[in-house]
Amino acid sequence: MIKQLTSPSRRKLLRFAGASAIGVGLSGILISNATAGKQSKPKNPPPGDDPTTEQMIKHLRRANQVAKIAMEAGHHPFGAVLVAKDNETILMEQGNISSVAHAESTLAQRAAQKYTPEQLWGTTLYSTAEPCVMCAGTQYWANIGRLVYGMSERQLLDLTGNHDENPTLDVPSRYVFSKGQKAIKIWGPVEEVVQEIADLHKAFWT
């Protein structure tokens, strides 16, 4: 006849098994946290000097001209320009194409095909309006190190409302970048150009 374990012995085995499982679980958590800590270490800031206020205004006004050209071609009035590390040379310009091919995301994709991530890390993306989640994410993956925008996403939302062609996402690009691992620098809104950018949008949406 097989003798069953007594209750005290069974309790000891259960306690041992439970302690082992907890130990393994804690080890996994500690290892996971340590790994996450290493992975979340941010990159160094983009190289070179930051743009001056005068340079920001100049390039945003150029981006607004690109937006005007897009609007005259029948597209939404958004424009973006990519400026080199010297804060003067314009490398690319891009207007809005469609509701899924925004000026900023299209420019970032084009730039990623032409330049290396190392080259793009020192550049600045200028956008007439704050990039949406999609555009901010594309800039992040393209490795463009700086962003300057004229009008904020909230200001754009207040202007267009719940428009069928532009159901604006009220998600700040700073929030999007804060969830990543890159030290992207951001300026905006730039009040000196907000009104002239808004005037172009008023002429289109109304």
CYANA upper distance limits for C-alpha pairs under 8 A (distance plus 0.5 A):
  5 LEU  CA      9 SER  CA      6.71
  5 LEU  CA     10 ARG  CA      6.75
  6 THR  CA     10 ARG  CA      6.88
  7 SER  CA     11 ARG  CA      6.64
  8 PRO  CA     12 LYS  CA      6.81
  9 SER  CA     13 LEU  CA      6.86
 10 ARG  CA     14 LEU  CA      6.68
 11 ARG  CA     15 ARG  CA      6.61
 12 LYS  CA     16 PHE  CA      6.65
 13 LEU  CA     17 ALA  CA      6.58
 14 LEU  CA     18 GLY  CA      6.51
 15 ARG  CA     19 ALA  CA      6.61
 16 PHE  CA     20 SER  CA      6.66
 17 ALA  CA     21 ALA  CA      6.71
 18 GLY  CA     22 ILE  CA      6.70
 19 ALA  CA     23 GLY  CA      6.56
 20 SER  CA     24 VAL  CA      6.68
 21 ALA  CA     25 GLY  CA      6.58
 22 ILE  CA     26 LEU  CA      6.57
 23 GLY  CA     27 SER  CA      6.62
 24 VAL  CA     28 GLY  CA      6.71
 25 GLY  CA     29 ILE  CA      6.83
 26 LEU  CA     30 LEU  CA      6.58
 27 SER  CA     31 ILE  CA      6.57
 28 GLY  CA     32 SER  CA      6.46
 29 ILE  CA     33 ASN  CA      6.53
 30 LEU  CA     34 ALA  CA      6.61
 31 ILE  CA     35 THR  CA      6.64
 32 SER  CA     36 ALA  CA      6.57
 33 ASN  CA     37 GLY  CA      6.57
 34 ALA  CA     38 LYS  CA      7.01
 35 THR  CA     39 GLN  CA      6.79
 36 ALA  CA     40 SER  CA      6.54
 37 GLY  CA     41 LYS  CA      7.18
 39 GLN  CA    181 GLN  CA      8.49
 40 SER  CA    180 GLY  CA      8.38
 40 SER  CA    181 GLN  CA      6.16
 41 LYS  CA    181 GLN  CA      6.94
 42 PRO  CA    181 GLN  CA      5.12
 42 PRO  CA    182 LYS  CA      5.65
 42 PRO  CA    183 ALA  CA      6.54
 43 LYS  CA    181 GLN  CA      7.05
 43 LYS  CA    182 LYS  CA      5.55
 43 LYS  CA    183 ALA  CA      6.26
 44 ASN  CA    182 LYS  CA      8.07
 44 ASN  CA    183 ALA  CA      6.83
 45 PRO  CA    145 GLY  CA      8.03
 45 PRO  CA    182 LYS  CA      8.31
 45 PRO  CA    183 ALA  CA      5.66
 45 PRO  CA    184 ILE  CA      7.22
 45 PRO  CA    185 LYS  CA      8.03
 46 PRO  CA    121 TRP  CA      6.07
 46 PRO  CA    122 GLY  CA      5.65
 46 PRO  CA    123 THR  CA      8.50
 46 PRO  CA    145 GLY  CA      5.77
 46 PRO  CA    146 ARG  CA      7.77
 46 PRO  CA    183 ALA  CA      7.88
 46 PRO  CA    184 ILE  CA      7.61
 46 PRO  CA    185 LYS  CA      8.24
 47 PRO  CA     85 LYS  CA      8.31
 47 PRO  CA    121 TRP  CA      7.84
 47 PRO  CA    122 GLY  CA      5.75
 48 GLY  CA     85 LYS  CA      6.77
 48 GLY  CA     86 ASP  CA      8.02
 48 GLY  CA    122 GLY  CA      7.05
 49 ASP  CA     85 LYS  CA      8.24
 49 ASP  CA     86 ASP  CA      8.19
 49 ASP  CA     87 ASN  CA      8.41
 50 ASP  CA     87 ASN  CA      8.13
 51 PRO  CA     55 GLN  CA      6.35
 51 PRO  CA     56 MET  CA      6.84
 51 PRO  CA     87 ASN  CA      6.28
 52 THR  CA     56 MET  CA      6.74
 53 THR  CA     57 ILE  CA      6.75
 54 GLU  CA     58 LYS  CA      6.68
 55 GLN  CA     59 HIS  CA      6.66
 55 GLN  CA     87 ASN  CA      7.58
 55 GLN  CA     88 GLU  CA      7.94
 56 MET  CA     60 LEU  CA      6.53
 56 MET  CA    126 TYR  CA      8.40
 56 MET  CA    148 VAL  CA      7.51
 57 ILE  CA     61 ARG  CA      6.61
 57 ILE  CA    190 VAL  CA      8.10
 57 ILE  CA    192 GLU  CA      7.65
 57 ILE  CA    193 VAL  CA      7.27
 58 LYS  CA     62 ARG  CA      6.92
 59 HIS  CA     63 ALA  CA      6.68
 59 HIS  CA     81 VAL  CA      7.86
 59 HIS  CA    126 TYR  CA      7.20
 60 LEU  CA     64 ASN  CA      6.67
 60 LEU  CA    126 TYR  CA      6.55
 60 LEU  CA    127 SER  CA      7.13
 60 LEU  CA    128 THR  CA      6.65
 60 LEU  CA    148 VAL  CA      8.44
 60 LEU  CA    149 TYR  CA      7.78
 60 LEU  CA    150 GLY  CA      7.01
 60 LEU  CA    193 VAL  CA      7.92
 61 ARG  CA     65 GLN  CA      6.87
 61 ARG  CA    193 VAL  CA      7.74
 62 ARG  CA     66 VAL  CA      6.93
 62 ARG  CA     81 VAL  CA      8.14
 63 ALA  CA     67 ALA  CA      6.75
 63 ALA  CA     78 PHE  CA      8.49
 63 ALA  CA     79 GLY  CA      5.38
 63 ALA  CA     80 ALA  CA      5.48
 63 ALA  CA     81 VAL  CA      6.21
 63 ALA  CA     93 GLU  CA      8.05
 63 ALA  CA    126 TYR  CA      7.34
 63 ALA  CA    127 SER  CA      6.83
 63 ALA  CA    128 THR  CA      6.48
 64 ASN  CA     68 LYS  CA      6.68
 64 ASN  CA     78 PHE  CA      7.74
 64 ASN  CA     79 GLY  CA      6.28
 64 ASN  CA     80 ALA  CA      8.31
 64 ASN  CA    128 THR  CA      6.35
 64 ASN  CA    197 ILE  CA      6.92
 65 GLN  CA     69 ILE  CA      6.84
 65 GLN  CA     79 GLY  CA      7.95
 66 VAL  CA     70 ALA  CA      6.81
 66 VAL  CA     78 PHE  CA      8.06
 66 VAL  CA     79 GLY  CA      5.55
 66 VAL  CA     80 ALA  CA      7.58
 66 VAL  CA     93 GLU  CA      7.62
 66 VAL  CA     94 GLN  CA      7.29
 66 VAL  CA     95 GLY  CA      6.18
 67 ALA  CA     71 MET  CA      6.66
 67 ALA  CA     76 HIS  CA      8.17
 67 ALA  CA     77 PRO  CA      5.07
 67 ALA  CA     78 PHE  CA      4.98
 67 ALA  CA     79 GLY  CA      4.56
 67 ALA  CA     80 ALA  CA      8.13
 67 ALA  CA     95 GLY  CA      5.98
 67 ALA  CA     96 ASN  CA      7.65
 67 ALA  CA    128 THR  CA      8.17
 68 LYS  CA     72 GLU  CA      6.68
 68 LYS  CA     77 PRO  CA      6.41
 68 LYS  CA     78 PHE  CA      8.25
 68 LYS  CA     79 GLY  CA      8.32
 68 LYS  CA    200 LEU  CA      7.71
 69 ILE  CA     73 ALA  CA      6.83
 69 ILE  CA     95 GLY  CA      7.94
 70 ALA  CA     74 GLY  CA      7.05
 70 ALA  CA     75 HIS  CA      5.73
 70 ALA  CA     76 HIS  CA      7.14
 70 ALA  CA     77 PRO  CA      6.45
 70 ALA  CA     78 PHE  CA      7.74
 70 ALA  CA     79 GLY  CA      8.04
 70 ALA  CA     95 GLY  CA      5.76
 70 ALA  CA     96 ASN  CA      6.65
 70 ALA  CA     97 ILE  CA      8.08
 71 MET  CA     75 HIS  CA      5.25
 71 MET  CA     76 HIS  CA      5.97
 71 MET  CA     77 PRO  CA      5.33
 71 MET  CA     78 PHE  CA      8.42
 71 MET  CA    204 PHE  CA      8.09
 75 HIS  CA     96 ASN  CA      6.66
 75 HIS  CA     97 ILE  CA      6.53
 75 HIS  CA     98 SER  CA      7.29
 76 HIS  CA     96 ASN  CA      6.43
 76 HIS  CA     97 ILE  CA      7.97
 76 HIS  CA     98 SER  CA      7.92
 76 HIS  CA    204 PHE  CA      8.14
 77 PRO  CA     95 GLY  CA      8.06
 77 PRO  CA     96 ASN  CA      7.25
 77 PRO  CA    200 LEU  CA      7.49
 77 PRO  CA    201 HIS  CA      6.88
 77 PRO  CA    204 PHE  CA      7.78
 78 PHE  CA     95 GLY  CA      6.36
 78 PHE  CA     96 ASN  CA      5.84
 78 PHE  CA    102 HIS  CA      8.23
 78 PHE  CA    103 ALA  CA      6.76
 78 PHE  CA    127 SER  CA      8.14
 78 PHE  CA    128 THR  CA      6.63
 78 PHE  CA    129 ALA  CA      7.44
 79 GLY  CA     93 GLU  CA      8.14
 79 GLY  CA     94 GLN  CA      6.41
 79 GLY  CA     95 GLY  CA      4.93
 79 GLY  CA     96 ASN  CA      6.77
 79 GLY  CA    103 ALA  CA      6.11
 79 GLY  CA    104 GLU  CA      7.97
 79 GLY  CA    127 SER  CA      6.48
 79 GLY  CA    128 THR  CA      6.20
 80 ALA  CA     93 GLU  CA      6.38
 80 ALA  CA     94 GLN  CA      5.82
 80 ALA  CA     95 GLY  CA      6.84
 80 ALA  CA    103 ALA  CA      6.27
 80 ALA  CA    104 GLU  CA      6.24
 80 ALA  CA    107 LEU  CA      7.83
 80 ALA  CA    125 LEU  CA      7.49
 80 ALA  CA    126 TYR  CA      5.91
 80 ALA  CA    127 SER  CA      4.92
 80 ALA  CA    128 THR  CA      6.97
 81 VAL  CA     90 ILE  CA      7.32
 81 VAL  CA     91 LEU  CA      8.01
 81 VAL  CA     92 MET  CA      6.11
 81 VAL  CA     93 GLU  CA      4.89
 81 VAL  CA     94 GLN  CA      6.81
 81 VAL  CA    107 LEU  CA      8.24
 81 VAL  CA    125 LEU  CA      6.50
 81 VAL  CA    126 TYR  CA      5.72
 81 VAL  CA    127 SER  CA      7.23
 82 LEU  CA     90 ILE  CA      6.36
 82 LEU  CA     91 LEU  CA      5.98
 82 LEU  CA     92 MET  CA      5.63
 82 LEU  CA     93 GLU  CA      6.97
 82 LEU  CA    107 LEU  CA      8.24
 82 LEU  CA    123 THR  CA      7.42
 82 LEU  CA    124 THR  CA      6.28
 82 LEU  CA    125 LEU  CA      5.20
 82 LEU  CA    126 TYR  CA      6.75
 83 VAL  CA     87 ASN  CA      6.44
 83 VAL  CA     88 GLU  CA      6.94
 83 VAL  CA     89 THR  CA      6.07
 83 VAL  CA     90 ILE  CA      4.97
 83 VAL  CA     91 LEU  CA      6.07
 83 VAL  CA     92 MET  CA      7.85
 83 VAL  CA    123 THR  CA      6.22
 83 VAL  CA    124 THR  CA      5.71
 83 VAL  CA    125 LEU  CA      6.97
 83 VAL  CA    126 TYR  CA      8.12
 84 ALA  CA     88 GLU  CA      7.11
 84 ALA  CA     89 THR  CA      5.83
 84 ALA  CA     90 ILE  CA      6.77
 84 ALA  CA     91 LEU  CA      6.79
 84 ALA  CA    122 GLY  CA      7.61
 84 ALA  CA    123 THR  CA      5.31
 84 ALA  CA    124 THR  CA      7.16
 85 LYS  CA     89 THR  CA      8.49
 85 LYS  CA    122 GLY  CA      5.59
 85 LYS  CA    123 THR  CA      5.42
 85 LYS  CA    124 THR  CA      7.85
 87 ASN  CA    123 THR  CA      8.32
 87 ASN  CA    124 THR  CA      8.11
 92 MET  CA    107 LEU  CA      7.75
 92 MET  CA    111 ALA  CA      8.20
 93 GLU  CA    107 LEU  CA      7.60
 94 GLN  CA    103 ALA  CA      5.81
 94 GLN  CA    104 GLU  CA      7.76
 94 GLN  CA    106 THR  CA      7.75
 94 GLN  CA    107 LEU  CA      6.24
 95 GLY  CA    102 HIS  CA      8.04
 95 GLY  CA    103 ALA  CA      5.25
 96 ASN  CA    101 ALA  CA      7.14
 96 ASN  CA    102 HIS  CA      5.37
 96 ASN  CA    103 ALA  CA      4.72
 96 ASN  CA    104 GLU  CA      8.46
 97 ILE  CA    101 ALA  CA      5.84
 97 ILE  CA    102 HIS  CA      6.55
 97 ILE  CA    103 ALA  CA      7.31
 98 SER  CA    102 HIS  CA      6.73
 99 SER  CA    165 GLU  CA      7.96
 99 SER  CA    166 ASN  CA      8.16
101 ALA  CA    105 SER  CA      7.27
101 ALA  CA    106 THR  CA      6.43
102 HIS  CA    106 THR  CA      6.40
102 HIS  CA    135 CYS  CA      7.73
103 ALA  CA    107 LEU  CA      6.55
104 GLU  CA    108 ALA  CA      6.57
104 GLU  CA    125 LEU  CA      8.40
104 GLU  CA    127 SER  CA      7.38
104 GLU  CA    131 PRO  CA      7.30
104 GLU  CA    135 CYS  CA      6.13
104 GLU  CA    139 GLN  CA      8.13
105 SER  CA    109 GLN  CA      6.68
105 SER  CA    134 MET  CA      7.58
105 SER  CA    135 CYS  CA      5.03
105 SER  CA    136 ALA  CA      8.12
105 SER  CA    138 THR  CA      6.02
105 SER  CA    139 GLN  CA      7.30
106 THR  CA    110 ARG  CA      6.73
107 LEU  CA    111 ALA  CA      6.54
108 ALA  CA    112 ALA  CA      6.60
108 ALA  CA    138 THR  CA      6.77
108 ALA  CA    139 GLN  CA      6.12
108 ALA  CA    142 ALA  CA      6.49
108 ALA  CA    144 ILE  CA      8.27
109 GLN  CA    113 GLN  CA      6.98
109 GLN  CA    138 THR  CA      7.66
109 GLN  CA    142 ALA  CA      7.36
110 ARG  CA    114 LYS  CA      6.97
111 ALA  CA    115 TYR  CA      6.30
111 ALA  CA    120 LEU  CA      8.26
111 ALA  CA    142 ALA  CA      7.96
112 ALA  CA    116 THR  CA      7.14
112 ALA  CA    117 PRO  CA      7.62
112 ALA  CA    120 LEU  CA      8.30
112 ALA  CA    142 ALA  CA      5.87
115 TYR  CA    119 GLN  CA      6.65
115 TYR  CA    120 LEU  CA      7.01
116 THR  CA    120 LEU  CA      6.81
117 PRO  CA    121 TRP  CA      6.59
117 PRO  CA    142 ALA  CA      7.15
117 PRO  CA    143 ASN  CA      5.99
117 PRO  CA    144 ILE  CA      8.14
118 GLU  CA    122 GLY  CA      7.94
118 GLU  CA    143 ASN  CA      8.27
119 GLN  CA    123 THR  CA      7.78
120 LEU  CA    142 ALA  CA      7.93
120 LEU  CA    143 ASN  CA      6.36
120 LEU  CA    144 ILE  CA      5.40
120 LEU  CA    145 GLY  CA      7.29
121 TRP  CA    143 ASN  CA      5.86
121 TRP  CA    144 ILE  CA      5.29
121 TRP  CA    145 GLY  CA      4.88
121 TRP  CA    146 ARG  CA      8.24
122 GLY  CA    144 ILE  CA      7.47
122 GLY  CA    145 GLY  CA      6.17
122 GLY  CA    146 ARG  CA      7.97
123 THR  CA    144 ILE  CA      6.37
123 THR  CA    145 GLY  CA      6.43
123 THR  CA    146 ARG  CA      6.83
124 THR  CA    144 ILE  CA      6.99
124 THR  CA    145 GLY  CA      6.81
124 THR  CA    146 ARG  CA      4.94
124 THR  CA    147 LEU  CA      6.04
124 THR  CA    148 VAL  CA      7.72
125 LEU  CA    144 ILE  CA      7.51
125 LEU  CA    146 ARG  CA      6.61
125 LEU  CA    147 LEU  CA      5.34
125 LEU  CA    148 VAL  CA      6.75
126 TYR  CA    147 LEU  CA      6.51
126 TYR  CA    148 VAL  CA      5.35
126 TYR  CA    149 TYR  CA      6.20
127 SER  CA    131 PRO  CA      7.64
127 SER  CA    147 LEU  CA      8.25
127 SER  CA    148 VAL  CA      6.88
127 SER  CA    149 TYR  CA      5.19
127 SER  CA    150 GLY  CA      7.01
128 THR  CA    149 TYR  CA      6.08
128 THR  CA    150 GLY  CA      5.36
128 THR  CA    151 MET  CA      6.73
128 THR  CA    197 ILE  CA      7.17
129 ALA  CA    149 TYR  CA      6.08
129 ALA  CA    150 GLY  CA      5.93
129 ALA  CA    151 MET  CA      5.06
129 ALA  CA    152 SER  CA      6.38
129 ALA  CA    153 GLU  CA      7.11
129 ALA  CA    156 LEU  CA      7.77
130 GLU  CA    149 TYR  CA      5.72
130 GLU  CA    150 GLY  CA      7.38
130 GLU  CA    151 MET  CA      6.51
130 GLU  CA    152 SER  CA      5.42
130 GLU  CA    153 GLU  CA      5.73
130 GLU  CA    172 PRO  CA      8.17
130 GLU  CA    173 SER  CA      7.48
130 GLU  CA    188 GLY  CA      8.24
130 GLU  CA    189 PRO  CA      8.27
131 PRO  CA    135 CYS  CA      5.74
131 PRO  CA    136 ALA  CA      5.98
131 PRO  CA    149 TYR  CA      8.25
131 PRO  CA    153 GLU  CA      7.92
131 PRO  CA    173 SER  CA      6.90
132 CYS  CA    136 ALA  CA      6.47
132 CYS  CA    153 GLU  CA      7.87
132 CYS  CA    168 THR  CA      8.46
132 CYS  CA    169 LEU  CA      7.03
132 CYS  CA    171 VAL  CA      7.50
132 CYS  CA    172 PRO  CA      8.10
132 CYS  CA    173 SER  CA      7.30
133 VAL  CA    137 GLY  CA      6.50
133 VAL  CA    169 LEU  CA      8.04
133 VAL  CA    171 VAL  CA      7.25
133 VAL  CA    172 PRO  CA      8.41
133 VAL  CA    173 SER  CA      7.22
133 VAL  CA    176 VAL  CA      7.25
134 MET  CA    138 THR  CA      6.73
135 CYS  CA    139 GLN  CA      6.67
136 ALA  CA    140 TYR  CA      6.66
136 ALA  CA    173 SER  CA      6.50
136 ALA  CA    176 VAL  CA      7.40
136 ALA  CA    177 PHE  CA      7.94
137 GLY  CA    141 TRP  CA      6.80
137 GLY  CA    176 VAL  CA      7.84
137 GLY  CA    177 PHE  CA      8.39
138 THR  CA    142 ALA  CA      6.52
139 GLN  CA    143 ASN  CA      6.67
139 GLN  CA    144 ILE  CA      6.18
140 TYR  CA    144 ILE  CA      6.99
140 TYR  CA    177 PHE  CA      7.86
140 TYR  CA    182 LYS  CA      8.21
140 TYR  CA    184 ILE  CA      8.47
144 ILE  CA    184 ILE  CA      8.17
145 GLY  CA    183 ALA  CA      7.97
145 GLY  CA    184 ILE  CA      5.41
145 GLY  CA    185 LYS  CA      6.95
146 ARG  CA    184 ILE  CA      6.02
146 ARG  CA    185 LYS  CA      5.24
146 ARG  CA    186 ILE  CA      6.43
147 LEU  CA    184 ILE  CA      8.00
147 LEU  CA    185 LYS  CA      6.73
147 LEU  CA    186 ILE  CA      5.29
147 LEU  CA    187 TRP  CA      6.82
148 VAL  CA    186 ILE  CA      6.38
148 VAL  CA    187 TRP  CA      5.26
148 VAL  CA    188 GLY  CA      6.27
148 VAL  CA    189 PRO  CA      8.37
149 TYR  CA    187 TRP  CA      7.03
149 TYR  CA    188 GLY  CA      5.51
149 TYR  CA    189 PRO  CA      6.31
149 TYR  CA    190 VAL  CA      7.29
150 GLY  CA    188 GLY  CA      6.46
150 GLY  CA    189 PRO  CA      5.41
150 GLY  CA    190 VAL  CA      5.40
150 GLY  CA    191 GLU  CA      7.66
150 GLY  CA    193 VAL  CA      6.71
150 GLY  CA    194 VAL  CA      6.19
150 GLY  CA    197 ILE  CA      7.86
151 MET  CA    155 GLN  CA      6.70
151 MET  CA    156 LEU  CA      7.18
151 MET  CA    188 GLY  CA      7.70
151 MET  CA    189 PRO  CA      5.64
151 MET  CA    190 VAL  CA      7.40
151 MET  CA    191 GLU  CA      8.29
151 MET  CA    193 VAL  CA      8.43
151 MET  CA    194 VAL  CA      5.84
151 MET  CA    197 ILE  CA      7.64
151 MET  CA    198 ALA  CA      8.13
152 SER  CA    156 LEU  CA      6.77
152 SER  CA    172 PRO  CA      8.43
152 SER  CA    188 GLY  CA      7.44
152 SER  CA    189 PRO  CA      5.89
153 GLU  CA    157 LEU  CA      6.62
153 GLU  CA    168 THR  CA      7.93
153 GLU  CA    169 LEU  CA      7.88
153 GLU  CA    170 ASP  CA      6.43
153 GLU  CA    171 VAL  CA      7.70
153 GLU  CA    172 PRO  CA      7.19
154 ARG  CA    158 ASP  CA      6.66
154 ARG  CA    170 ASP  CA      6.43
155 GLN  CA    159 LEU  CA      6.73
156 LEU  CA    160 THR  CA      6.61
156 LEU  CA    168 THR  CA      8.06
156 LEU  CA    198 ALA  CA      8.42
157 LEU  CA    161 GLY  CA      5.74
157 LEU  CA    162 ASN  CA      8.12
157 LEU  CA    168 THR  CA      6.27
157 LEU  CA    169 LEU  CA      8.36
157 LEU  CA    170 ASP  CA      7.64
159 LEU  CA    198 ALA  CA      8.25
159 LEU  CA    201 HIS  CA      8.47
159 LEU  CA    202 LYS  CA      7.98
160 THR  CA    166 ASN  CA      7.88
160 THR  CA    205 TRP  CA      7.09
161 GLY  CA    167 PRO  CA      8.00
161 GLY  CA    168 THR  CA      8.30
162 ASN  CA    166 ASN  CA      7.64
162 ASN  CA    167 PRO  CA      5.83
162 ASN  CA    168 THR  CA      7.81
163 HIS  CA    167 PRO  CA      5.99
171 VAL  CA    175 TYR  CA      7.61
171 VAL  CA    176 VAL  CA      8.15
172 PRO  CA    176 VAL  CA      7.25
173 SER  CA    177 PHE  CA      6.71
174 ARG  CA    178 SER  CA      6.50
174 ARG  CA    186 ILE  CA      7.73
175 TYR  CA    179 LYS  CA      7.25
176 VAL  CA    180 GLY  CA      7.75
177 PHE  CA    181 GLN  CA      8.41
177 PHE  CA    182 LYS  CA      7.94
177 PHE  CA    184 ILE  CA      7.56
189 PRO  CA    194 VAL  CA      7.87
190 VAL  CA    194 VAL  CA      6.91
191 GLU  CA    195 GLN  CA      8.12
193 VAL  CA    197 ILE  CA      6.78
194 VAL  CA    198 ALA  CA      6.48
195 GLN  CA    199 ASP  CA      6.55
196 GLU  CA    200 LEU  CA      7.14
197 ILE  CA    201 HIS  CA      7.16
198 ALA  CA    202 LYS  CA      6.59
199 ASP  CA    203 ALA  CA      6.75
200 LEU  CA    204 PHE  CA      7.00
201 HIS  CA    205 TRP  CA      6.44
202 LYS  CA    206 THR  CA      6.18
